[in-house]
């Protein structure tokens, strides 16, 4: 059924341009302002109209609001047809600026980690203390030949993986971090390092038995691309292990550490990976003694059925 409020909301070119951007993935108001090169009040007004028409949904994290297309675009075929027809030079230019904006943010994050690489272990200790949920999360796994640690940083988590797998690949976007990690494992032939983007991994299809992300996910702007990459690089029956923050209000982490997300609801990550073909194996939660932050640890398997985990 065609709702007149949808037609009214989509009768403005700026709102159609916003819809086209949101067809990629969700964006913050700040992102859309930079991409469309318009004032914040103007963008917020148009987003408000789309929201009132139930065409977009909003997710709030602290002082930030993230917008995405609502589920109604999947349910109403004629809306999908409208979205598919949003083509031409104006929309192509918007998409080009969107890609450039994402690359700019990634480069900024990379520069940050390059700059603090030598101090990263100290900063991590100040934030987390001695909590390491990844080790117990992986206990009991068997049959792991090749695994990759995404966002491996200076390599502090690779020793745990070496005790589990025959070969370990550390992936990071920061060359300075990778340089420090290589120094740790100069005498270990089972470790390999690759520089690359987690949303476009330097890994072959079905190459991995296990992929880990230890406090890495909150730096990734496009979680759908990440979930699809997990499905691509993992073998059937392979595992993805994620440790990250639960939702929080610590704006400092966004401002100082370039965090893109202020934590995650576990059910959202389960849903995202579930849509990519994964099922839950186990999960756990950890408070941090040095702050009000809490961590979750989530292990999911590609495919359905039993798992090679000994819980005893």
C-alpha positions as CSV (number, residue, x, y, z in Angstrom):
1,X,0.0,0.0,0.0
2,X,1.3,3.5,-0.9
3,X,1.3,5.9,2.0
4,X,0.9,9.5,1.1
5,X,3.3,10.6,3.8
6,X,6.1,8.6,2.1
7,X,5.4,10.4,-1.2
8,X,5.4,13.8,0.5
9,X,8.7,13.0,2.3
10,X,10.4,11.8,-0.9
11,X,9.3,14.8,-2.9
12,X,12.4,16.8,-2.1
13,X,15.8,16.3,-3.9
14,X,17.9,16.7,-0.7
15,X,15.9,14.0,1.0
16,X,16.3,11.7,-2.0
17,X,20.1,12.3,-1.8
18,X,20.1,11.4,1.9
19,X,18.1,8.2,1.1
20,X,20.8,7.3,-1.5
21,X,23.5,7.7,1.0
22,X,21.7,5.6,3.6
23,X,21.3,2.9,1.1
24,X,25.1,2.2,1.6
25,X,24.9,1.9,5.4
26,X,24.0,4.1,8.4
27,X,25.6,7.5,8.8
28,X,25.8,10.1,11.6
29,X,24.4,13.5,11.1
30,X,28.0,14.8,11.0
31,X,28.9,12.4,8.2
32,X,26.0,13.5,6.1
33,X,26.8,17.1,6.7
34,X,30.3,16.6,5.4
35,X,29.3,14.4,2.4
36,X,26.5,16.7,1.1
37,X,28.3,19.9,2.2
38,X,25.2,21.4,3.8
39,X,24.6,23.0,7.1
40,X,23.7,20.7,10.1
41,X,20.4,22.4,10.8
42,X,19.3,21.8,7.2
43,X,20.4,18.1,7.3
44,X,18.7,17.6,10.7
45,X,15.5,19.1,9.4
46,X,15.4,16.7,6.4
47,X,16.3,13.7,8.5
48,X,13.5,14.7,10.8
49,X,11.0,14.7,8.0
50,X,12.2,11.2,6.8
51,X,12.0,10.0,10.4
52,X,8.4,11.3,10.9
53,X,7.5,9.4,7.7
54,X,9.0,6.2,9.2
55,X,11.4,6.0,6.2
56,X,14.5,6.2,8.5
57,X,15.3,4.9,11.9
58,X,17.8,6.5,14.4
59,X,20.2,5.0,16.9
60,X,21.6,7.3,19.5
61,X,25.0,6.9,21.2
62,X,25.9,9.5,23.7
63,X,25.7,12.9,21.9
64,X,25.7,11.3,18.5
65,X,22.7,10.1,16.3
66,X,23.1,7.5,13.6
67,X,20.5,7.2,10.8
68,X,19.7,4.2,8.6
69,X,16.9,3.3,6.2
70,X,14.0,1.7,8.1
71,X,12.8,-1.9,7.5
72,X,9.9,-0.5,5.4
73,X,12.3,-0.2,2.4
74,X,12.6,-4.0,2.4
75,X,8.9,-4.6,2.8
76,X,7.6,-2.2,0.2
77,X,8.7,-3.2,-3.3
78,X,7.8,0.2,-4.8
79,X,10.1,2.0,-2.4
80,X,13.0,-0.3,-3.4
81,X,12.3,0.6,-7.0
82,X,12.4,4.3,-6.2
83,X,15.8,3.8,-4.4
84,X,17.2,1.9,-7.4
85,X,16.2,4.7,-9.7
86,X,18.2,7.3,-7.8
87,X,21.0,7.5,-10.4
88,X,22.8,10.2,-12.4
89,X,25.7,12.6,-11.9
90,X,24.4,14.2,-8.7
91,X,24.0,10.9,-6.9
92,X,27.3,9.5,-8.3
93,X,29.1,12.6,-6.9
94,X,27.5,12.1,-3.5
95,X,28.6,8.5,-3.4
96,X,32.1,9.5,-4.5
97,X,32.3,12.0,-1.6
98,X,31.0,9.4,0.7
99,X,33.8,7.0,-0.2
100,X,36.3,9.8,0.1
101,X,34.9,10.8,3.5
102,X,35.2,7.2,4.8
103,X,38.8,7.0,3.5
104,X,39.6,10.3,5.3
105,X,38.3,8.9,8.6
106,X,40.2,5.7,8.1
107,X,43.4,7.6,7.4
108,X,42.9,9.7,10.5
109,X,42.5,6.6,12.6
110,X,45.5,5.0,11.0
111,X,47.6,8.1,11.8
112,X,46.4,8.0,15.4
113,X,47.6,4.4,15.8
114,X,50.8,5.1,14.0
115,X,51.5,8.0,16.4
116,X,50.7,6.1,19.6
117,X,52.1,2.7,18.6
118,X,55.0,2.8,20.9
119,X,52.7,3.8,23.9
120,X,49.8,1.5,23.0
121,X,50.5,-1.2,25.6
122,X,50.6,1.4,28.3
123,X,47.4,3.1,27.2
124,X,45.7,-0.3,26.9
125,X,46.7,-1.2,30.4
126,X,45.4,2.1,31.7
127,X,42.1,1.5,30.1
128,X,41.6,-2.3,30.6
129,X,43.8,-3.4,33.4
130,X,44.7,-7.1,33.2
131,X,41.4,-8.3,31.7
132,X,41.8,-10.5,28.7
133,X,38.5,-12.2,27.8
134,X,39.8,-13.6,24.5
135,X,41.8,-16.4,26.1
136,X,38.8,-18.0,28.0
137,X,36.6,-17.4,25.0
138,X,38.8,-19.6,22.8
139,X,39.4,-22.4,25.3
140,X,38.2,-25.7,24.1
141,X,38.4,-25.0,20.4
142,X,40.0,-27.7,18.3
143,X,40.9,-28.4,14.7
144,X,42.2,-24.8,14.2
145,X,44.9,-24.7,11.5
146,X,44.9,-21.1,10.3
147,X,43.6,-18.1,12.2
148,X,43.8,-14.3,11.7
149,X,43.8,-11.6,14.4
150,X,42.2,-8.5,12.8
151,X,43.5,-5.2,14.2
152,X,46.3,-7.1,15.8
153,X,48.0,-3.9,16.9
154,X,51.5,-4.5,18.4
155,X,50.8,-8.3,18.6
156,X,50.0,-8.7,22.3
157,X,47.2,-11.2,21.5
158,X,49.0,-13.4,19.0
159,X,50.7,-15.7,21.6
160,X,47.3,-16.9,22.7
161,X,46.5,-17.8,19.1
162,X,49.8,-19.6,18.6
163,X,48.9,-22.0,21.4
164,X,45.8,-22.9,19.4
165,X,46.6,-22.8,15.7
166,X,49.3,-24.0,13.4
167,X,49.6,-20.6,11.6
168,X,48.6,-17.1,12.7
169,X,48.2,-14.0,10.5
170,X,48.1,-10.6,12.1
171,X,46.2,-7.9,10.1
172,X,46.3,-4.2,10.8
173,X,45.9,-0.9,9.0
174,X,48.7,0.8,10.9
175,X,52.2,0.1,9.5
176,X,53.8,1.3,12.8
177,X,51.7,-1.2,14.8
178,X,52.7,-4.0,12.4
179,X,56.3,-3.0,12.7
180,X,56.2,-3.4,16.5
181,X,54.3,-6.7,16.1
182,X,56.9,-8.1,13.8
183,X,59.7,-7.3,16.3
184,X,57.9,-9.5,18.8
185,X,57.8,-12.5,16.6
186,X,61.1,-12.4,14.6
187,X,62.0,-15.9,15.6
188,X,58.5,-17.4,15.1
189,X,58.0,-18.8,11.6
190,X,54.4,-19.6,12.2
191,X,53.4,-15.9,12.3
192,X,52.7,-13.7,9.3
193,X,51.7,-10.1,9.0
194,X,49.6,-8.4,6.4
195,X,48.7,-4.7,6.1
196,X,45.1,-4.0,5.1
197,X,41.6,-2.9,5.6
198,X,39.3,-5.1,7.8
199,X,36.3,-4.3,5.6
200,X,38.3,-5.5,2.5
201,X,40.7,-8.1,4.0
202,X,44.0,-9.3,2.4
203,X,42.8,-12.9,2.9
204,X,41.6,-15.5,0.4
205,X,38.1,-16.9,0.3
206,X,37.7,-19.7,2.9
207,X,41.3,-19.3,4.1
208,X,40.7,-19.1,7.8
209,X,39.5,-21.5,10.5
210,X,39.2,-18.7,13.1
211,X,39.2,-14.9,13.0
212,X,39.5,-12.8,16.2
213,X,38.8,-9.1,16.8
214,X,39.9,-7.9,20.2
215,X,38.6,-4.4,20.8
216,X,38.7,-3.7,17.1
217,X,35.1,-3.7,16.0
218,X,34.3,-0.3,17.5
219,X,36.7,1.3,15.0
220,X,34.9,-0.1,11.9
221,X,32.4,2.3,10.2
222,X,30.7,-0.4,8.1
223,X,29.7,-3.4,10.1
224,X,27.8,-5.0,7.2
225,X,30.9,-5.1,5.1
226,X,32.8,-6.6,8.0
227,X,30.2,-9.3,8.6
228,X,30.3,-10.2,4.8
229,X,34.1,-10.4,5.0
230,X,33.8,-12.8,7.9
231,X,31.5,-15.1,5.8
232,X,34.0,-14.8,2.9
233,X,37.3,-15.6,4.6
234,X,36.1,-18.3,7.0
235,X,35.7,-21.9,6.1
236,X,32.3,-23.6,6.7
237,X,32.4,-24.4,10.3
238,X,35.0,-21.7,11.1
239,X,34.7,-19.3,14.0
240,X,34.7,-15.6,14.6
241,X,35.6,-14.4,18.1
242,X,34.7,-10.8,19.1
243,X,35.6,-9.0,22.3
244,X,34.4,-5.4,22.6
245,X,32.6,-2.8,24.7
246,X,29.0,-3.0,25.7
247,X,27.1,0.3,25.1
248,X,28.6,3.2,27.1
249,X,28.6,7.0,27.4
250,X,32.4,7.6,27.5
251,X,32.8,10.3,24.9
252,X,36.5,10.3,25.7
253,X,36.9,7.0,23.8
254,X,35.5,8.7,20.6
255,X,37.5,11.9,21.1
256,X,40.8,10.4,22.2
257,X,40.9,6.9,20.7
258,X,39.0,7.6,17.5
259,X,36.3,5.0,18.4
260,X,33.5,5.0,15.8
261,X,31.0,3.1,18.0
262,X,30.3,3.6,21.7
263,X,29.9,0.0,22.3
264,X,27.5,-2.6,21.0
265,X,24.4,-4.5,22.2
266,X,25.4,-8.2,21.8
267,X,22.1,-9.0,20.2
268,X,22.9,-6.5,17.4
269,X,26.2,-8.3,16.6
270,X,24.5,-11.7,16.8
271,X,21.8,-10.5,14.4
272,X,24.3,-9.0,12.0
273,X,26.5,-12.2,11.9
274,X,23.4,-14.4,11.9
275,X,22.3,-12.7,8.7
276,X,25.7,-13.6,7.2
277,X,25.2,-17.3,8.2
278,X,26.7,-17.6,11.7
279,X,25.3,-19.1,14.9
280,X,26.2,-18.5,18.5
281,X,28.5,-20.8,20.3
282,X,29.1,-18.9,23.6
283,X,29.2,-15.5,25.1
284,X,30.4,-13.9,28.4
285,X,30.6,-10.5,30.1
286,X,33.3,-8.7,32.0
287,X,33.3,-5.5,34.1
288,X,36.5,-3.4,34.1
289,X,37.9,-2.6,37.5
290,X,39.5,0.7,36.3
291,X,36.3,2.2,34.8
292,X,32.6,1.8,34.4
293,X,33.0,0.1,31.1
294,X,32.0,-3.5,30.5
295,X,33.2,-6.0,27.9
296,X,31.4,-8.8,26.0
297,X,33.1,-11.8,24.5
298,X,31.2,-13.6,21.7
299,X,32.1,-16.7,19.8
300,X,30.0,-17.6,16.7
301,X,30.4,-20.4,14.1
302,X,29.8,-20.2,10.3
303,X,26.9,-22.5,9.6
304,X,24.5,-24.4,11.8
305,X,24.8,-27.5,13.9
306,X,27.2,-28.7,16.6
307,X,30.5,-27.0,17.5
308,X,34.1,-28.3,18.2
309,X,34.2,-26.7,21.7
310,X,34.8,-28.6,24.9
311,X,33.1,-26.7,27.7
312,X,34.4,-28.9,30.5
